Amino acid sequence: MRNVLVTGAKGFIGQNLVLALRRDPCIDVIGVDLDTPEVELSRGLAVCDIVFHLAGINRPLKEEECEDGNVG
């Protein structure tokens, strides 16, 4: 069994990746997003074998939001 953590799991790409990964019975998916409690993220990171980091801001209202949300 592989534990896979997906950040941005509720986003467009994240949602579709989670659906695809869940088709494989050998993969346990841990989806996290902005509303995921930090303790759940920490637990997921402690047990995961693979991380797909898809979280980010793709349509910022201000240019600095993009840098803060994606770089910071």
N, C-alpha and C positions, 0 to 999 in steps of 0.2 A: 504494500500500500504506500503510495506517495502522497504526501501532504503538500498541497499547492496553495499559496496565499496570493490573492489578487487584490491589489489596491485599485480604487476606482471601480469597484465591482458593480456599482449602480449606473455607471456611465454607459454610453452606447457600445464602445468596444469591450469594456469590462463585462457588461451583461452578456454579450454574445460569447465571449471567451468562457465565462462561467458555465453557460449552457452547454457549450461544446465539451468542456472538461468533465462535466457531470455525466456525460454519456459513457465515460470509461469507468467501469466498476472498481478499477485499481487506483483511482484518484479520489482523494478526499479534498474538497475545495473549501478554503476559508476565504470568504469574501469580506472585505473591509471597505468602508467609505467614511466620509466626513462625520457621520453620526454614530460611527462605531466607537464604543468606549475604549479609552486608551489601554485598559487592562486586557481587553479582548485582542487588541492588536499585538500587545506584548506576548500574550499566550500563543497567538498564531505564529509570530516570528520565532518563538522558542521551539516550535515543533515542525515548522515547514521545511521541506526539502528544496522547494523552488519558490521564487517570488516573481510575479509579473507585476511590475510597478507601472500602472496605467493612470494613476491619479494625476490630476493637473487641471489647469484652467485653459480652456481652448477658445473662449469668446469673452475676453475681459472687456469691461466698460472703459477702463483706463489702462494705458500701456504698462504702468507700474504694477497693476494687479497681476499681469502675466508673469513678470519677473518675480514678484513676491510669492505667487502661488506655485510656480514651476521651478524656480531656482532656489528660493529661500527654503 
